[in-house]
């Protein structure tokens, strides 16, 4: 039995290595000597089926994209993009478009995480008034801006939906995008915060895109392929739900509110989320190298971290 298990393990390792490419293999050129070249040389660019431990799912990464494992994701988020180490905690990796290296100013990346908090009902997907929800979130953010400023952080303005919430019942995927402005200048740089949630039997696959607002169309074009890349294991798909399974403490609208770090009254049927703007709950809003801003909100209601709003200012990229 031990010999059999060893053979299976070695086969799995070999399969993973077979899917991994060097920088040169991936892009047809050597990694640059500057701009993080030394880090890029250590990264494995993976395509093909990627098993996601703990999520009961596989990412089937086509040649349009590449996947970075959690260790390589940490290198990108922390070493190349200047995030604090906490920003890379709990990720299952990242997905990038195949034509761009992680340091290319034209690229975007989707951070992959999994929330195993239970089955999320999609019953309210069609009936939710997303414009009313937007107003609730905007009001919640406004109420907290004075506290944000007192804590030394820039205020946030949620301008509106960059892409209104849309639920695809066939793929059980919800996606939406927010148009955000950081700071007091109403005419300041607009930030894209695009989120995708793919529902499973026992939890939700979360993909949060790091991109600029000018890349909205690129991401919209990629969304169908990214969603279809997520495949839950047999018995763990959304349709495999049976009565008695654990039910999540939040609704479809609650996932959207949670992504904004906004507390919505429980009586409205949304997830009550502790506002992600207090240091006591582990919040960090950081102006980073290369113009990337990451909001990490601690959420007491479900005891997990949310990787929230991102901004990448292309004009500051080297």
ChimeraX commands (.cxc) that place a marker at each C-alpha (Angstrom):
marker #1 position 0.00,0.00,0.00 radius 0.5
marker #1 position 2.79,2.44,0.93 radius 0.5
marker #1 position 4.52,1.72,-2.37 radius 0.5
marker #1 position 1.25,2.34,-4.23 radius 0.5
marker #1 position 0.72,5.64,-2.45 radius 0.5
marker #1 position 4.27,6.72,-3.20 radius 0.5
marker #1 position 3.75,5.97,-6.90 radius 0.5
marker #1 position 0.52,7.98,-6.93 radius 0.5
marker #1 position 2.24,10.91,-5.19 radius 0.5
marker #1 position 5.18,10.89,-7.60 radius 0.5
marker #1 position 2.80,10.72,-10.55 radius 0.5
marker #1 position 0.90,13.73,-9.24 radius 0.5
marker #1 position 4.13,15.68,-8.77 radius 0.5
marker #1 position 5.29,14.74,-12.25 radius 0.5
marker #1 position 1.95,15.86,-13.73 radius 0.5
marker #1 position 2.21,19.21,-11.97 radius 0.5
marker #1 position 5.79,19.71,-13.12 radius 0.5
marker #1 position 4.81,18.79,-16.69 radius 0.5
marker #1 position 2.29,21.65,-16.69 radius 0.5
marker #1 position 4.81,24.19,-15.35 radius 0.5
marker #1 position 6.71,26.50,-17.69 radius 0.5
marker #1 position 9.64,28.81,-17.13 radius 0.5
marker #1 position 9.46,32.51,-18.01 radius 0.5
marker #1 position 11.27,31.79,-21.28 radius 0.5
marker #1 position 8.94,28.89,-22.12 radius 0.5
marker #1 position 5.90,31.03,-21.42 radius 0.5
marker #1 position 6.85,34.28,-23.14 radius 0.5
marker #1 position 9.58,33.29,-25.61 radius 0.5
marker #1 position 12.18,35.59,-24.06 radius 0.5
marker #1 position 14.39,35.73,-21.00 radius 0.5
marker #1 position 13.18,37.44,-17.85 radius 0.5
marker #1 position 14.35,41.07,-17.67 radius 0.5
marker #1 position 17.43,41.83,-15.65 radius 0.5
marker #1 position 15.53,44.59,-13.85 radius 0.5
marker #1 position 11.89,45.06,-12.79 radius 0.5
marker #1 position 11.77,41.90,-10.69 radius 0.5
marker #1 position 13.58,39.68,-13.18 radius 0.5
marker #1 position 15.25,37.61,-10.47 radius 0.5
marker #1 position 11.83,36.81,-8.98 radius 0.5
marker #1 position 10.27,36.07,-12.37 radius 0.5
marker #1 position 12.96,33.44,-13.01 radius 0.5
marker #1 position 11.78,31.48,-9.96 radius 0.5
marker #1 position 8.08,31.38,-10.93 radius 0.5
marker #1 position 6.33,28.35,-12.46 radius 0.5
marker #1 position 3.74,29.37,-15.03 radius 0.5
marker #1 position 1.16,26.58,-15.07 radius 0.5
marker #1 position -1.53,25.59,-17.54 radius 0.5
marker #1 position -3.86,22.60,-17.74 radius 0.5
marker #1 position -5.79,21.03,-14.84 radius 0.5
marker #1 position -4.88,22.49,-11.43 radius 0.5
marker #1 position -6.27,20.73,-8.38 radius 0.5
marker #1 position -7.28,23.14,-5.61 radius 0.5
marker #1 position -6.80,21.47,-2.20 radius 0.5
marker #1 position -9.53,22.26,0.29 radius 0.5
marker #1 position -11.96,23.53,-2.34 radius 0.5
marker #1 position -13.00,20.18,-3.88 radius 0.5
marker #1 position -12.43,21.73,-7.27 radius 0.5
marker #1 position -10.10,21.92,-10.26 radius 0.5
marker #1 position -9.07,24.89,-12.38 radius 0.5
marker #1 position -8.84,23.87,-16.01 radius 0.5
marker #1 position -6.46,26.57,-17.23 radius 0.5
marker #1 position -6.48,26.91,-21.01 radius 0.5
marker #1 position -3.65,28.32,-23.11 radius 0.5
marker #1 position -5.35,31.73,-22.93 radius 0.5
marker #1 position -4.23,32.02,-19.30 radius 0.5
marker #1 position -1.65,30.83,-16.80 radius 0.5
marker #1 position -1.96,29.96,-13.14 radius 0.5
marker #1 position 0.42,30.71,-10.29 radius 0.5
marker #1 position 0.36,28.54,-7.17 radius 0.5
marker #1 position 0.03,30.14,-3.71 radius 0.5
marker #1 position 3.81,30.43,-3.24 radius 0.5
marker #1 position 4.31,32.12,-6.60 radius 0.5
marker #1 position 1.22,34.28,-5.98 radius 0.5
marker #1 position 2.89,35.49,-2.80 radius 0.5
marker #1 position 5.97,36.45,-4.82 radius 0.5
marker #1 position 3.84,38.55,-7.16 radius 0.5
marker #1 position 1.63,40.18,-4.54 radius 0.5
marker #1 position 4.39,40.85,-2.02 radius 0.5
marker #1 position 7.75,41.00,-3.81 radius 0.5
marker #1 position 6.73,42.35,-7.22 radius 0.5
marker #1 position 3.66,44.43,-6.38 radius 0.5
marker #1 position 4.67,45.55,-2.91 radius 0.5
marker #1 position 1.75,44.26,-0.83 radius 0.5
marker #1 position 2.15,43.33,2.83 radius 0.5
marker #1 position 2.57,39.59,3.42 radius 0.5
marker #1 position -0.94,39.39,4.88 radius 0.5
marker #1 position -2.42,40.17,1.45 radius 0.5
marker #1 position -1.26,36.77,0.17 radius 0.5
marker #1 position -2.55,34.72,3.09 radius 0.5
marker #1 position -5.22,32.14,2.30 radius 0.5
marker #1 position -5.09,32.44,-1.47 radius 0.5
marker #1 position -5.35,29.42,-3.74 radius 0.5
marker #1 position -3.31,31.15,-6.41 radius 0.5
marker #1 position -3.85,33.63,-9.24 radius 0.5
marker #1 position -4.92,33.54,-12.88 radius 0.5
marker #1 position -3.35,35.85,-15.50 radius 0.5
marker #1 position -3.80,36.36,-19.26 radius 0.5
marker #1 position -1.18,34.29,-21.07 radius 0.5
marker #1 position 0.16,37.13,-23.19 radius 0.5
marker #1 position 1.42,39.25,-20.29 radius 0.5
marker #1 position 3.99,38.69,-17.55 radius 0.5
marker #1 position 2.98,39.67,-14.00 radius 0.5
marker #1 position 5.12,42.83,-14.23 radius 0.5
marker #1 position 3.67,43.97,-17.56 radius 0.5
marker #1 position 1.63,47.16,-17.07 radius 0.5
marker #1 position -1.04,45.79,-19.41 radius 0.5
marker #1 position -1.75,42.68,-17.36 radius 0.5
marker #1 position -4.50,41.89,-14.88 radius 0.5
marker #1 position -4.70,39.10,-12.34 radius 0.5
marker #1 position -7.50,37.25,-10.58 radius 0.5
marker #1 position -6.84,36.24,-6.97 radius 0.5
marker #1 position -8.46,32.87,-6.26 radius 0.5
marker #1 position -9.88,32.00,-2.83 radius 0.5
marker #1 position -12.50,29.61,-1.47 radius 0.5
marker #1 position -15.12,30.19,1.21 radius 0.5
marker #1 position -16.42,26.92,2.62 radius 0.5
marker #1 position -19.09,28.62,4.73 radius 0.5
marker #1 position -21.91,26.60,3.24 radius 0.5
marker #1 position -24.39,26.44,0.39 radius 0.5
marker #1 position -25.55,29.84,-0.89 radius 0.5
marker #1 position -29.12,29.90,-2.16 radius 0.5
marker #1 position -29.61,31.62,-5.50 radius 0.5
marker #1 position -33.34,32.16,-4.88 radius 0.5
marker #1 position -32.90,35.91,-4.46 radius 0.5
marker #1 position -30.72,36.42,-7.54 radius 0.5
marker #1 position -33.55,37.49,-9.83 radius 0.5
marker #1 position -35.58,39.38,-7.25 radius 0.5
marker #1 position -32.84,41.50,-5.67 radius 0.5
marker #1 position -32.99,45.22,-6.46 radius 0.5
marker #1 position -29.31,45.81,-7.17 radius 0.5
marker #1 position -29.76,49.56,-7.54 radius 0.5
marker #1 position -31.23,49.69,-4.04 radius 0.5
marker #1 position -28.35,47.52,-2.81 radius 0.5
marker #1 position -25.89,49.93,-4.45 radius 0.5
marker #1 position -27.47,52.82,-2.56 radius 0.5
marker #1 position -27.20,50.87,0.72 radius 0.5
marker #1 position -23.51,50.19,0.10 radius 0.5
marker #1 position -22.82,53.79,-0.92 radius 0.5
marker #1 position -24.51,55.09,2.23 radius 0.5
marker #1 position -22.59,52.61,4.39 radius 0.5
marker #1 position -19.26,53.68,2.92 radius 0.5
marker #1 position -20.10,57.37,3.34 radius 0.5
marker #1 position -20.99,56.86,6.98 radius 0.5
marker #1 position -17.59,55.34,7.67 radius 0.5
marker #1 position -15.42,57.80,5.76 radius 0.5
marker #1 position -15.03,60.13,8.75 radius 0.5
marker #1 position -13.70,57.21,10.79 radius 0.5
marker #1 position -11.44,56.17,7.91 radius 0.5
marker #1 position -9.96,59.66,7.80 radius 0.5
marker #1 position -9.56,59.72,11.58 radius 0.5
marker #1 position -7.59,56.49,11.26 radius 0.5
marker #1 position -5.37,58.11,8.64 radius 0.5
marker #1 position -6.88,56.50,5.54 radius 0.5
marker #1 position -8.25,58.19,2.43 radius 0.5
marker #1 position -12.03,58.33,2.04 radius 0.5
marker #1 position -13.68,56.10,-0.55 radius 0.5
marker #1 position -16.42,57.01,-3.00 radius 0.5
marker #1 position -18.40,54.23,-4.63 radius 0.5
marker #1 position -19.33,55.96,-7.89 radius 0.5
marker #1 position -21.56,53.13,-9.07 radius 0.5
marker #1 position -21.58,49.78,-10.79 radius 0.5
marker #1 position -18.86,49.48,-13.42 radius 0.5
marker #1 position -20.70,46.29,-14.29 radius 0.5
marker #1 position -24.12,45.65,-12.68 radius 0.5
marker #1 position -24.48,42.36,-10.77 radius 0.5
marker #1 position -25.35,39.50,-13.07 radius 0.5
marker #1 position -26.13,35.91,-12.13 radius 0.5
marker #1 position -25.72,33.15,-14.71 radius 0.5
marker #1 position -27.96,30.34,-13.53 radius 0.5
marker #1 position -26.42,27.86,-15.98 radius 0.5
marker #1 position -22.93,28.20,-14.47 radius 0.5
marker #1 position -24.12,29.29,-10.98 radius 0.5
marker #1 position -21.81,32.29,-11.19 radius 0.5
marker #1 position -22.42,35.80,-9.88 radius 0.5
marker #1 position -20.26,38.66,-11.06 radius 0.5
marker #1 position -20.25,42.41,-10.60 radius 0.5
marker #1 position -17.84,45.33,-10.71 radius 0.5
marker #1 position -17.60,48.56,-8.73 radius 0.5
marker #1 position -16.28,51.92,-9.88 radius 0.5
marker #1 position -14.38,53.45,-6.94 radius 0.5
marker #1 position -12.48,56.66,-6.27 radius 0.5
marker #1 position -9.98,56.88,-3.40 radius 0.5
marker #1 position -9.39,60.31,-1.87 radius 0.5
marker #1 position -11.30,63.59,-1.79 radius 0.5
marker #1 position -10.87,64.52,-5.44 radius 0.5
marker #1 position -14.13,63.56,-7.15 radius 0.5
marker #1 position -12.27,63.70,-10.47 radius 0.5
marker #1 position -9.47,61.47,-9.22 radius 0.5
marker #1 position -8.34,58.15,-10.64 radius 0.5
marker #1 position -11.15,55.62,-10.94 radius 0.5
marker #1 position -10.48,52.12,-9.64 radius 0.5
marker #1 position -12.01,48.90,-10.92 radius 0.5
marker #1 position -13.10,46.34,-8.31 radius 0.5
marker #1 position -14.37,43.28,-10.26 radius 0.5
marker #1 position -15.56,40.18,-8.40 radius 0.5
marker #1 position -16.77,36.76,-9.50 radius 0.5
marker #1 position -18.35,34.11,-7.26 radius 0.5
marker #1 position -18.85,30.55,-8.54 radius 0.5
marker #1 position -21.23,28.63,-6.30 radius 0.5
marker #1 position -20.69,25.03,-5.23 radius 0.5
marker #1 position -22.53,22.60,-3.03 radius 0.5
marker #1 position -20.65,23.52,0.15 radius 0.5
marker #1 position -19.10,26.89,-0.58 radius 0.5
marker #1 position -18.09,29.58,-3.03 radius 0.5
marker #1 position -15.07,29.98,-5.30 radius 0.5
marker #1 position -14.02,33.63,-5.16 radius 0.5
marker #1 position -12.13,35.43,-7.91 radius 0.5
marker #1 position -11.18,39.07,-7.32 radius 0.5
marker #1 position -9.55,40.87,-10.22 radius 0.5
marker #1 position -6.61,43.26,-9.85 radius 0.5
marker #1 position -7.04,45.65,-12.77 radius 0.5
marker #1 position -7.55,49.20,-13.91 radius 0.5
marker #1 position -10.91,50.59,-14.96 radius 0.5
marker #1 position -9.59,50.85,-18.52 radius 0.5
marker #1 position -9.30,47.04,-18.55 radius 0.5
marker #1 position -13.00,46.45,-17.92 radius 0.5
marker #1 position -13.67,45.26,-21.47 radius 0.5
marker #1 position -10.67,42.88,-21.37 radius 0.5
marker #1 position -11.99,41.32,-18.18 radius 0.5
marker #1 position -15.55,41.13,-19.49 radius 0.5
marker #1 position -14.20,39.24,-22.49 radius 0.5
marker #1 position -12.31,36.85,-20.22 radius 0.5
marker #1 position -15.09,36.22,-17.68 radius 0.5
marker #1 position -16.84,33.31,-19.51 radius 0.5
marker #1 position -13.55,31.42,-19.91 radius 0.5
marker #1 position -12.51,32.08,-16.30 radius 0.5
marker #1 position -15.88,30.91,-14.96 radius 0.5
marker #1 position -15.83,27.78,-17.11 radius 0.5
marker #1 position -12.33,26.99,-15.86 radius 0.5
marker #1 position -13.77,26.33,-12.37 radius 0.5
marker #1 position -14.95,22.73,-12.08 radius 0.5
marker #1 position -16.15,21.34,-8.78 radius 0.5
marker #1 position -15.53,17.67,-8.06 radius 0.5
marker #1 position -18.31,15.15,-8.62 radius 0.5
marker #1 position -20.70,15.37,-5.68 radius 0.5
marker #1 position -19.53,18.89,-4.81 radius 0.5
marker #1 position -21.27,20.79,-7.60 radius 0.5
marker #1 position -24.06,23.26,-6.91 radius 0.5
marker #1 position -26.64,20.85,-8.32 radius 0.5
marker #1 position -25.49,18.15,-5.86 radius 0.5
marker #1 position -27.03,20.01,-2.91 radius 0.5
marker #1 position -29.35,17.92,-0.72 radius 0.5
marker #1 position -31.54,18.92,2.18 radius 0.5
marker #1 position -29.52,18.81,5.37 radius 0.5
marker #1 position -26.38,20.35,3.85 radius 0.5
marker #1 position -24.91,23.33,5.68 radius 0.5
marker #1 position -26.46,26.63,4.55 radius 0.5
marker #1 position -24.34,29.78,4.36 radius 0.5
marker #1 position -25.20,32.65,6.71 radius 0.5
marker #1 position -25.48,35.07,3.79 radius 0.5
marker #1 position -27.42,35.53,0.57 radius 0.5
marker #1 position -26.41,36.49,-2.97 radius 0.5
marker #1 position -26.83,40.18,-2.11 radius 0.5
marker #1 position -24.84,39.55,1.05 radius 0.5
marker #1 position -21.84,38.41,-0.97 radius 0.5
marker #1 position -21.85,41.71,-2.84 radius 0.5
marker #1 position -22.16,43.73,0.37 radius 0.5
marker #1 position -19.38,41.67,1.95 radius 0.5
marker #1 position -17.11,42.34,-1.01 radius 0.5
marker #1 position -17.44,46.05,-0.27 radius 0.5
marker #1 position -16.81,45.57,3.46 radius 0.5
marker #1 position -20.17,47.13,4.26 radius 0.5
marker #1 position -22.50,46.36,7.13 radius 0.5
marker #1 position -26.03,45.79,5.89 radius 0.5
marker #1 position -28.83,45.35,8.40 radius 0.5
marker #1 position -29.64,41.69,8.98 radius 0.5
marker #1 position -33.34,42.51,8.80 radius 0.5
marker #1 position -32.88,43.24,5.10 radius 0.5
marker #1 position -31.78,39.66,4.59 radius 0.5
marker #1 position -28.18,40.55,3.81 radius 0.5
marker #1 position -24.99,39.47,5.51 radius 0.5
marker #1 position -24.13,41.58,8.53 radius 0.5
marker #1 position -20.48,42.41,8.00 radius 0.5
marker #1 position -18.34,44.37,10.37 radius 0.5
marker #1 position -17.19,47.41,8.42 radius 0.5
marker #1 position -13.71,46.87,7.08 radius 0.5
marker #1 position -12.38,50.20,8.19 radius 0.5
marker #1 position -11.11,49.65,11.75 radius 0.5
marker #1 position -7.61,48.64,12.79 radius 0.5
marker #1 position -9.07,46.54,15.59 radius 0.5
marker #1 position -10.47,44.22,12.93 radius 0.5
marker #1 position -7.20,43.92,11.07 radius 0.5
marker #1 position -7.93,46.31,8.21 radius 0.5
marker #1 position -5.15,47.60,6.00 radius 0.5
marker #1 position -5.48,50.20,3.28 radius 0.5
marker #1 position -2.09,50.64,1.70 radius 0.5
marker #1 position -0.79,52.82,-1.10 radius 0.5
marker #1 position 1.66,50.46,-2.75 radius 0.5
marker #1 position 4.46,50.53,-5.26 radius 0.5
marker #1 position 3.26,50.58,-8.86 radius 0.5
marker #1 position 0.06,52.32,-7.79 radius 0.5
marker #1 position -1.70,49.22,-6.44 radius 0.5
marker #1 position -4.10,49.69,-3.55 radius 0.5
marker #1 position -5.44,46.71,-1.66 radius 0.5
marker #1 position -8.15,46.78,0.97 radius 0.5
marker #1 position -8.09,43.83,3.35 radius 0.5
marker #1 position -11.11,43.70,5.62 radius 0.5
marker #1 position -11.48,41.55,8.72 radius 0.5
marker #1 position -14.99,40.13,8.96 radius 0.5
marker #1 position -16.16,39.04,12.37 radius 0.5
marker #1 position -19.49,37.72,11.14 radius 0.5
marker #1 position -17.90,34.86,9.23 radius 0.5
marker #1 position -14.40,34.89,10.66 radius 0.5
marker #1 position -12.54,35.23,7.36 radius 0.5
marker #1 position -10.51,37.71,5.38 radius 0.5
marker #1 position -11.82,39.42,2.28 radius 0.5
marker #1 position -9.50,40.71,-0.40 radius 0.5
marker #1 position -11.52,43.69,-1.46 radius 0.5
marker #1 position -10.82,46.72,-3.64 radius 0.5
marker #1 position -7.81,46.98,-5.90 radius 0.5
marker #1 position -6.32,49.83,-7.86 radius 0.5
marker #1 position -3.45,49.69,-10.27 radius 0.5
marker #1 position -2.42,53.00,-11.83 radius 0.5
marker #1 position -0.93,52.18,-15.21 radius 0.5
marker #1 position 0.80,55.53,-15.43 radius 0.5
marker #1 position 3.05,54.60,-12.51 radius 0.5
marker #1 position 4.20,51.28,-13.89 radius 0.5
marker #1 position 7.79,51.02,-15.01 radius 0.5
marker link #1:1,2 radius 0.2
marker link #1:2,3 radius 0.2
marker link #1:3,4 radius 0.2
marker link #1:4,5 radius 0.2
marker link #1:5,6 radius 0.2
marker link #1:6,7 radius 0.2
marker link #1:7,8 radius 0.2
marker link #1:8,9 radius 0.2
marker link #1:9,10 radius 0.2
marker link #1:10,11 radius 0.2
marker link #1:11,12 radius 0.2
marker link #1:12,13 radius 0.2
marker link #1:13,14 radius 0.2
marker link #1:14,15 radius 0.2
marker link #1:15,16 radius 0.2
marker link #1:16,17 radius 0.2
marker link #1:17,18 radius 0.2
marker link #1:18,19 radius 0.2
marker link #1:19,20 radius 0.2
marker link #1:20,21 radius 0.2
marker link #1:21,22 radius 0.2
marker link #1:22,23 radius 0.2
marker link #1:23,24 radius 0.2
marker link #1:24,25 radius 0.2
marker link #1:25,26 radius 0.2
marker link #1:26,27 radius 0.2
marker link #1:27,28 radius 0.2
marker link #1:28,29 radius 0.2
marker link #1:29,30 radius 0.2
marker link #1:30,31 radius 0.2
marker link #1:31,32 radius 0.2
marker link #1:32,33 radius 0.2
marker link #1:33,34 radius 0.2
marker link #1:34,35 radius 0.2
marker link #1:35,36 radius 0.2
marker link #1:36,37 radius 0.2
marker link #1:37,38 radius 0.2
marker link #1:38,39 radius 0.2
marker link #1:39,40 radius 0.2
marker link #1:40,41 radius 0.2
marker link #1:41,42 radius 0.2
marker link #1:42,43 radius 0.2
marker link #1:43,44 radius 0.2
marker link #1:44,45 radius 0.2
marker link #1:45,46 radius 0.2
marker link #1:46,47 radius 0.2
marker link #1:47,48 radius 0.2
marker link #1:48,49 radius 0.2
marker link #1:49,50 radius 0.2
marker link #1:50,51 radius 0.2
marker link #1:51,52 radius 0.2
marker link #1:52,53 radius 0.2
marker link #1:53,54 radius 0.2
marker link #1:54,55 radius 0.2
marker link #1:55,56 radius 0.2
marker link #1:56,57 radius 0.2
marker link #1:57,58 radius 0.2
marker link #1:58,59 radius 0.2
marker link #1:59,60 radius 0.2
marker link #1:60,61 radius 0.2
marker link #1:61,62 radius 0.2
marker link #1:62,63 radius 0.2
marker link #1:63,64 radius 0.2
marker link #1:64,65 radius 0.2
marker link #1:65,66 radius 0.2
marker link #1:66,67 radius 0.2
marker link #1:67,68 radius 0.2
marker link #1:68,69 radius 0.2
marker link #1:69,70 radius 0.2
marker link #1:70,71 radius 0.2
marker link #1:71,72 radius 0.2
marker link #1:72,73 radius 0.2
marker link #1:73,74 radius 0.2
marker link #1:74,75 radius 0.2
marker link #1:75,76 radius 0.2
marker link #1:76,77 radius 0.2
marker link #1:77,78 radius 0.2
marker link #1:78,79 radius 0.2
marker link #1:79,80 radius 0.2
marker link #1:80,81 radius 0.2
marker link #1:81,82 radius 0.2
marker link #1:82,83 radius 0.2
marker link #1:83,84 radius 0.2
marker link #1:84,85 radius 0.2
marker link #1:85,86 radius 0.2
marker link #1:86,87 radius 0.2
marker link #1:87,88 radius 0.2
marker link #1:88,89 radius 0.2
marker link #1:89,90 radius 0.2
marker link #1:90,91 radius 0.2
marker link #1:91,92 radius 0.2
marker link #1:92,93 radius 0.2
marker link #1:93,94 radius 0.2
marker link #1:94,95 radius 0.2
marker link #1:95,96 radius 0.2
marker link #1:96,97 radius 0.2
marker link #1:97,98 radius 0.2
marker link #1:98,99 radius 0.2
marker link #1:99,100 radius 0.2
marker link #1:100,101 radius 0.2
marker link #1:101,102 radius 0.2
marker link #1:102,103 radius 0.2
marker link #1:103,104 radius 0.2
marker link #1:104,105 radius 0.2
marker link #1:105,106 radius 0.2
marker link #1:106,107 radius 0.2
marker link #1:107,108 radius 0.2
marker link #1:108,109 radius 0.2
marker link #1:109,110 radius 0.2
marker link #1:110,111 radius 0.2
marker link #1:111,112 radius 0.2
marker link #1:112,113 radius 0.2
marker link #1:113,114 radius 0.2
marker link #1:114,115 radius 0.2
marker link #1:115,116 radius 0.2
marker link #1:116,117 radius 0.2
marker link #1:117,118 radius 0.2
marker link #1:118,119 radius 0.2
marker link #1:119,120 radius 0.2
marker link #1:120,121 radius 0.2
marker link #1:121,122 radius 0.2
marker link #1:122,123 radius 0.2
marker link #1:123,124 radius 0.2
marker link #1:124,125 radius 0.2
marker link #1:125,126 radius 0.2
marker link #1:126,127 radius 0.2
marker link #1:127,128 radius 0.2
marker link #1:128,129 radius 0.2
marker link #1:129,130 radius 0.2
marker link #1:130,131 radius 0.2
marker link #1:131,132 radius 0.2
marker link #1:132,133 radius 0.2
marker link #1:133,134 radius 0.2
marker link #1:134,135 radius 0.2
marker link #1:135,136 radius 0.2
marker link #1:136,137 radius 0.2
marker link #1:137,138 radius 0.2
marker link #1:138,139 radius 0.2
marker link #1:139,140 radius 0.2
marker link #1:140,141 radius 0.2
marker link #1:141,142 radius 0.2
marker link #1:142,143 radius 0.2
marker link #1:143,144 radius 0.2
marker link #1:144,145 radius 0.2
marker link #1:145,146 radius 0.2
marker link #1:146,147 radius 0.2
marker link #1:147,148 radius 0.2
marker link #1:148,149 radius 0.2
marker link #1:149,150 radius 0.2
marker link #1:150,151 radius 0.2
marker link #1:151,152 radius 0.2
marker link #1:152,153 radius 0.2
marker link #1:153,154 radius 0.2
marker link #1:154,155 radius 0.2
marker link #1:155,156 radius 0.2
marker link #1:156,157 radius 0.2
marker link #1:157,158 radius 0.2
marker link #1:158,159 radius 0.2
marker link #1:159,160 radius 0.2
marker link #1:160,161 radius 0.2
marker link #1:161,162 radius 0.2
marker link #1:162,163 radius 0.2
marker link #1:163,164 radius 0.2
marker link #1:164,165 radius 0.2
marker link #1:165,166 radius 0.2
marker link #1:166,167 radius 0.2
marker link #1:167,168 radius 0.2
marker link #1:168,169 radius 0.2
marker link #1:169,170 radius 0.2
marker link #1:170,171 radius 0.2
marker link #1:171,172 radius 0.2
marker link #1:172,173 radius 0.2
marker link #1:173,174 radius 0.2
marker link #1:174,175 radius 0.2
marker link #1:175,176 radius 0.2
marker link #1:176,177 radius 0.2
marker link #1:177,178 radius 0.2
marker link #1:178,179 radius 0.2
marker link #1:179,180 radius 0.2
marker link #1:180,181 radius 0.2
marker link #1:181,182 radius 0.2
marker link #1:182,183 radius 0.2
marker link #1:183,184 radius 0.2
marker link #1:184,185 radius 0.2
marker link #1:185,186 radius 0.2
marker link #1:186,187 radius 0.2
marker link #1:187,188 radius 0.2
marker link #1:188,189 radius 0.2
marker link #1:189,190 radius 0.2
marker link #1:190,191 radius 0.2
marker link #1:191,192 radius 0.2
marker link #1:192,193 radius 0.2
marker link #1:193,194 radius 0.2
marker link #1:194,195 radius 0.2
marker link #1:195,196 radius 0.2
marker link #1:196,197 radius 0.2
marker link #1:197,198 radius 0.2
marker link #1:198,199 radius 0.2
marker link #1:199,200 radius 0.2
marker link #1:200,201 radius 0.2
marker link #1:201,202 radius 0.2
marker link #1:202,203 radius 0.2
marker link #1:203,204 radius 0.2
marker link #1:204,205 radius 0.2
marker link #1:205,206 radius 0.2
marker link #1:206,207 radius 0.2
marker link #1:207,208 radius 0.2
marker link #1:208,209 radius 0.2
marker link #1:209,210 radius 0.2
marker link #1:210,211 radius 0.2
marker link #1:211,212 radius 0.2
marker link #1:212,213 radius 0.2
marker link #1:213,214 radius 0.2
marker link #1:214,215 radius 0.2
marker link #1:215,216 radius 0.2
marker link #1:216,217 radius 0.2
marker link #1:217,218 radius 0.2
marker link #1:218,219 radius 0.2
marker link #1:219,220 radius 0.2
marker link #1:220,221 radius 0.2
marker link #1:221,222 radius 0.2
marker link #1:222,223 radius 0.2
marker link #1:223,224 radius 0.2
marker link #1:224,225 radius 0.2
marker link #1:225,226 radius 0.2
marker link #1:226,227 radius 0.2
marker link #1:227,228 radius 0.2
marker link #1:228,229 radius 0.2
marker link #1:229,230 radius 0.2
marker link #1:230,231 radius 0.2
marker link #1:231,232 radius 0.2
marker link #1:232,233 radius 0.2
marker link #1:233,234 radius 0.2
marker link #1:234,235 radius 0.2
marker link #1:235,236 radius 0.2
marker link #1:236,237 radius 0.2
marker link #1:237,238 radius 0.2
marker link #1:238,239 radius 0.2
marker link #1:239,240 radius 0.2
marker link #1:240,241 radius 0.2
marker link #1:241,242 radius 0.2
marker link #1:242,243 radius 0.2
marker link #1:243,244 radius 0.2
marker link #1:244,245 radius 0.2
marker link #1:245,246 radius 0.2
marker link #1:246,247 radius 0.2
marker link #1:247,248 radius 0.2
marker link #1:248,249 radius 0.2
marker link #1:249,250 radius 0.2
marker link #1:250,251 radius 0.2
marker link #1:251,252 radius 0.2
marker link #1:252,253 radius 0.2
marker link #1:253,254 radius 0.2
marker link #1:254,255 radius 0.2
marker link #1:255,256 radius 0.2
marker link #1:256,257 radius 0.2
marker link #1:257,258 radius 0.2
marker link #1:258,259 radius 0.2
marker link #1:259,260 radius 0.2
marker link #1:260,261 radius 0.2
marker link #1:261,262 radius 0.2
marker link #1:262,263 radius 0.2
marker link #1:263,264 radius 0.2
marker link #1:264,265 radius 0.2
marker link #1:265,266 radius 0.2
marker link #1:266,267 radius 0.2
marker link #1:267,268 radius 0.2
marker link #1:268,269 radius 0.2
marker link #1:269,270 radius 0.2
marker link #1:270,271 radius 0.2
marker link #1:271,272 radius 0.2
marker link #1:272,273 radius 0.2
marker link #1:273,274 radius 0.2
marker link #1:274,275 radius 0.2
marker link #1:275,276 radius 0.2
marker link #1:276,277 radius 0.2
marker link #1:277,278 radius 0.2
marker link #1:278,279 radius 0.2
marker link #1:279,280 radius 0.2
marker link #1:280,281 radius 0.2
marker link #1:281,282 radius 0.2
marker link #1:282,283 radius 0.2
marker link #1:283,284 radius 0.2
marker link #1:284,285 radius 0.2
marker link #1:285,286 radius 0.2
marker link #1:286,287 radius 0.2
marker link #1:287,288 radius 0.2
marker link #1:288,289 radius 0.2
marker link #1:289,290 radius 0.2
marker link #1:290,291 radius 0.2
marker link #1:291,292 radius 0.2
marker link #1:292,293 radius 0.2
marker link #1:293,294 radius 0.2
marker link #1:294,295 radius 0.2
marker link #1:295,296 radius 0.2
marker link #1:296,297 radius 0.2
marker link #1:297,298 radius 0.2
marker link #1:298,299 radius 0.2
marker link #1:299,300 radius 0.2
marker link #1:300,301 radius 0.2
marker link #1:301,302 radius 0.2
marker link #1:302,303 radius 0.2
marker link #1:303,304 radius 0.2
marker link #1:304,305 radius 0.2
marker link #1:305,306 radius 0.2
marker link #1:306,307 radius 0.2
marker link #1:307,308 radius 0.2
marker link #1:308,309 radius 0.2
marker link #1:309,310 radius 0.2
marker link #1:310,311 radius 0.2
marker link #1:311,312 radius 0.2
marker link #1:312,313 radius 0.2
marker link #1:313,314 radius 0.2
marker link #1:314,315 radius 0.2
marker link #1:315,316 radius 0.2
marker link #1:316,317 radius 0.2
marker link #1:317,318 radius 0.2
view
